[in-house]
Amino acid sequence: MKLIYLGTGAAEGIPALFCNCEYCKGVRQRGGREIRSRSQILIDGELGIDFPPDAFSHARGIDLSALKYLLVTHSHMDHFYAHDFILRGYKYAGNMTEPTLSIYGNQEVMDVFGECTAREMKPDVAENIRLCPIGAFEEIEFGAYRVYTLLANHSSEEPLLFLIEKGDKRVLHLTDTGRLPEDSVRYLAEIGGKPVDLVTLDCTFLFAETDAFARHMGLDENMRTMSRLEEIGLADGHTKKVITHFSHNARPTTEALSSAEREYGVLAAFDGMEIEI
């Protein structure tokens, strides 16, 4: 499996859209890897996780028309910008690699899609988008993938996390979420199987400490999560730990992230980072 971390920032992006704090002003001057668009992951060129407003800029280097399947964690704008799907066909898009796109998400995601596309969606675009409502603790299959859905600790709309399998490879996606609900840990234990090859960890708060009620994680909760996964046999010393979804408030400078990598044995994602497992 090949993963591309197209966007690695939290809701406001980095530099934050309307922010003039010293960190954001510095990022505008420095540029480079400290610039972070909103969260989006592409797997094998055909499976996406989330679809932010920044998908337009991400498409400069990849073929988003090749996307066959889209897993949506929740309906918040930075993870599901549904307006853009009116452009998937008609006069807006020709010679698409894959004519049909299947979107998997909770009922709120389905509702947001309807609300955002109601005014401008063309019938010949709509007929090539398949909406697939899903909930927590389900097993679904499409193409070469098997996906298990977990409940996140993030909002009241049943936000989702995903364990994705393809052949003998396994990826666990844990963004956006705070401390994993016990029901999700138990479900992962019931699924069992070999340790996952890679875990994507919400690290919005980076070095800041969090508590059990936080809607995002930092490194302290990331390590606690990894310990829980090791206890149930779903992670081991070979599991790659990728931190992402950084907020500008955490000041994820190059130096700070290098320190986190050394101290915690993680890999800090940056926009455009590719990794194969």
Buried (B, 14 or more C-beta within 10 A) or exposed (E): BEBBBBBBBBBBBBBBEEBEEEBBEEBBEEEEBBBBBBBBBBBBBBBBBBBBBBBEBBBEEBEBBBBBBBBBBBBBBBBBBBBBBBBBBBEEEEEBEBEEBBBBBBEBBBBBBEEBBEEEBBEEBBEEBEBBEBEBBEEBEBEEBBBBBBBBBBBEBBBBBBBBBBEEBBBBBBBBBBBBBEEBBEBBBEBEEEBBBBBBBBBBBBBBEBEEEBBBBBBBBBBBBBEBBBEBEBBEEEBBBBBBBBBBBBBBBEEBBEBBBEEBEBBBBBBBBEBEB
